Amino acid sequence: MKAWLMAAGILALAARGAAADPTVLRFTPLTQSGTAAYDQFYKPWADKVSAVAPDALKIDLREGTSIANIINVYERVKENVTHIGFTLFNYVAGKFPLAEVAALPFVAANSEQGSVALWRLYKTGMLDKEFDEVRPLMLVALPQSLLHLAKPPPKGLDDLGGLRVIGATQMTALSAKYLGTEAITLSSPEIYTAILRGTADGAIVSWNPYFSMKLGEVTTFHVDAPLGTAAGMLFMSRKVYDSLSPAAKHAIDVNSGEAESRAWGKWWDGDNENGREAAKHDPKQTVVTLDPAMRKEWSKKLDGAIAEWSKSRPGIDQAMVEYRRLVAEVAAGK
């Protein structure tokens, strides 16, 4: 009897200890230590969340792409293989047609503006149907993409005909098309090899991958104009969020939302600026901007790209009007 009571007491203590263990959420930002994004943003964010209620919640930061990648991370989060992930909406086919409004060219001046405006658009309820399965913790409109070329366009900026230009997203591929180039749809990691081998003359992508993709090795001429981008999120499944304790939810909530989306956008802007400055100070590179007349001309050409992009997105006209209004609001400091 005494032995039984002792065993029961040990089991009760073990159960009490187990009950006190914090919930552990795996976070896969699809990058690894030593990279700027991991060291400067994702790890500090994970540490900050874990510090709010250490007895209730811990973020288990997983490096690399061993348990999820940009193609499958949305499904892996839904399946609880991982719990918090990073994805871009264009990799979740057909699920976020309206949220991709933040990919438009010639709207937001930078990632910070676009990210805050996108979060505010989400809070209007206009995007609720798209976010029925997941809860966004932060939303981001990445810095605008620009035209990187292996060499200056032979006919000048007013005639890009004959050039083969990679657009890694639907929006940037359409931008390439409506600027008069032959648009090539390849993924971002394929850009370096395609230009190196001469199968492409350039690409439309932001300055962010200037170092990681070694763009300076295969391109020399850069037209710094806002030609479209991609939008995305840090997110978790609604079912997992709903199952958390109040303390764990609080730790997530105080590190999510508009302020965090703004901070994420600012980080992307800073990283983008690092690439731009590196190219500007490299004597082998030429960085040009459009004069007002040319900027107006390019913007008008891309109206055609936006019109084609919009055709398969019911409701996008209303979302575009509201997103543009919100960008103007953010730009005005409101």
N, C-alpha and C positions, 0 to 999 in steps of 0.2 A: 504494500500500500504506500509506504514511504517512498519507495523507488518510483512508483507510478506518479505520485504527486510531484516529485522532483522533475521527472521527465515532462510532465504537463507544464510546470513552471518554466522550464527551458523553452518549450515550444511557444508558450505565451510571450516570453521575452523576445524570441526570434520573430514572431509575428508582429509584435509591436515595433521592433527595429525595422522590419521590412516595410511596415506601413509608413514609417517616417522617411524612407528613402525618397529622394526627389524624382519626379518624372524626368526622364532623359529623352530629349528630342534630337535626332540626328539632323544635321544641317549640311547640305552639299552645295557649296557655291560654285562648283565646277572649276576650281583653280586650286593652287597649292601654295604652301609656304615658300617665301622667297619672291613671290610675285607681288606687285604693288597692290593689286586689288585685295588679295588675301591679307597681307600684312597691315595695310593702312585702313581697310574698311571692314572686311568680313570678320576677321578675328576680334578686333576691338568691339564690334557690335555683339558678337556671340558672348564675349566676356562680360559686356555690360548687361545683357539680358540675364545671364547666369548669376550676376551679383545682386540682382533685385530681391530675389527670394530663394537663396541657395538651398533651403530645406524643401522647397517645393518644385523647383525647375532647374535643370542643367542643360545647356546646349552642348551637344557632342559634335564638334566641327570635324567633318570628314574631308580630307584633301583629295584632289584629283577627280577622276571619273570612273572609279572602280565599281561604285554601286549605282551611279546614274550619270547620264551625259545629256547634252543639250537636246538630243533627239527624244529621249525617253523620260526625262526627269518629271514631266507633268504626270505621266502615268505612274511612275515610281512613288511619287508623293501620294497619289490617290490610293495606291496599294500598300502604303505604310512601309515600303522598303526603305525610304527615307522620309523625314517628316517636314523639313523646311528646304525649299529648293529655289534655284534661280533659273528662269527661262525667259526667252523672248517670245512674244506672241506669235510671230510668224512660224515658229517651230511647232505650234499646236494647231494643226490644220483645221480651219473652219470654226474654231471655238471663240476667237476674240476679234471678229471683224470690225467692231466699233472701237474697241480699245486701241486698235492699230492706227486710229486717227492721229495719234501722237507721232507717227512716222512721216507726216506730211512735210514736203519741202517748203522753204520760204515762209514759215510760220513762227516757230519759237527760235529765239536768237541763240539759245544755249540749252544744255541739259537741265539746268536748275529750273528755268522757266517752264520748259515742257513737262518736267516731272511733277512740279507743283500743280500745273494746270490739269494734268492727267488725273492726279489724285482728286482734285476738286470735281472733275467730270465724273469720276467714280462715285463720289459722295452725293451727286445729284440723283442717283438711282437709275440713270440712263443705261448703265452697263450691268445692272443686276443679273440679267439673264445669263450673261457671259461668265459671271463669277458665282454661279450657283453651286459649284463643286468645291471651290477653293476660296480661301480668305487671303487677300493680298495684305502683306505686311508693309511693303513699300512698292511704289510704282515708279518707273523710270522711262523717260524718253531719252535715248542715248544722244550724244552730240551729233550734230548734222554731218552727213557724209559729204565729201568733196571729190573732185576729179583728179586722180593721180595718173600721170602718163609717163611712159618710158622716155619720151622725148617730146619737145614742143609740137603742137598740131601743125602740120605743114601748111595748111590754108588759113591758119589763125583761128581765134576763138569764135568768129562768126560763121565758121563752116567746119564742123567736125566730121563731115561725111568721109566714109572709108575707114574710120578708126573702129577697132573692135574693143568694146569696153565691158568689163564684168560688173554686174549688179548682183549682189548676194541676196537681196530681198526683192520682193515684188515691186516695191516702191522705187528702189534704186535702179532696178532693171528697166522699169518704165521710164525713169528719168534719162537713162542712157539712150533709150529708143527715141524719145521725143527731143533730145538734143541732136539727133541726126546720126548717131553712131549705130553700129551693129551691136546690139545688146547680147551679151553672153551671160547665161545664168549658171554660176558656179558658187560653191560655198566659199566663205572667207579663207579657210586654210588652203584652198586651191589657187589663190590669187598669185602668190609668189611664183609657183612653178609655171603657171600659164603665161605670165609675162616673161619670165626667164626663157621659156622655150619659143616665145614669139607667137603663140596661139592667141594672145590678147595683147593689146597695146596699152592697156591701163585698166583701172578699176575705180568704182565709186564706193568709197569707204571713209570712215572718219580718220582723224589723226591718232586715235587710241592705239591701233595695232602697228603704228609706225615702227616701233622697236621689235615687238614680238613677231611680226610678219616680215621683218627686214625689208620694208618697202623702199628704204633708201638704197638698197642694192640693185633694185630692178626698175625704179622710177627716178626721174630727174625733174619733172615739171608738174606743178600742182596748182590747180585752179580752186582757190579757197572760196567756194560758194555753197550755200545750203541746199543740197540736192536730195534731201530725204534721209531717213534714218530707220531705226528699229525701236520698238518699245517693248518693255517687259516688266517683270516683277520678282520680288522675293515673296514667297507664298507658302501656305500650309493648307491641308485639307480642312474643310469646315467641320467634319466629323471629329477629327483629332482635337481641334481647338475647342469644340463644344464639350469634349470629355475631360478637359483640364480642370484642376481645382481653381477656385477663385484667385488664390495667390499666384498660381502659374499663369492664369489668364492676365492678371495685372502686370506681371513681368513682361509678357508679350506686348500688351496694349501700350505701355508707357514707352516702348521702343519701336513703335509702329506709327504709321499715319503720315500726315502731311509734312511735319517737321523732319521726319526721317527720310521721306522721299526727297525733300529739298537737299538734305545733307548728302544723300546718295548721288543726286544730280550734280551737286557741287564737286563731289569727288571725281565724277566722270569728266567734268569740265576741266579740272586741274590736270588730270591725266592726259586729256586731249591737248591741252595747251603745251604740255611737255613735248609731245610729238611735233606740234607746230613750230615751237621754238628751236627744236633740234634741226628741223629742215631749213628754217630761215638762216641759221648760223652755219650751215654746211655749204661751202663754196661750190659743191657739185650739184646743189639743188636750186631750183628757181620756184619761188612761191609768188603767185599773182592773185590779185582780187579783181573783181569786175567793176568797171566804172558804172555810174548810175544808169546810163543808157543801155549798156550791155546787161546789167543786172535785171533791168525791166524786161528786156528781150528774153532772157533765159527764163525768168519767172513766168512770162506769158507762154513760152513753149511748154513749160511743165504744167500749166493748167490742163493741157491735153493729157498728160500722164495721170494727173489726179482724176480727171473725168473717166478715163479708162479703168483706173484702180477702183473707182467708186461703183462701177456697174454691178458687181456681184455682191454688194453690201447694202441690203435694204436698211434704211434708217440712218445711213452714214451722213446724208446731207444735214440733218438736224444735229448730229454729233459734231460735224465740222464747224457749223455755225457756233455752237456752244464752246467747243474747244478753242476756236479763234478768239472768242470773247474772253475766255478765261486766261489765255495767254496774254492778251492785252491788259487784263486786270493785274496779273502778276508782274508784268513788265512795268506797270505804273506804280508798283510798290504796295498794292492793296492785298 
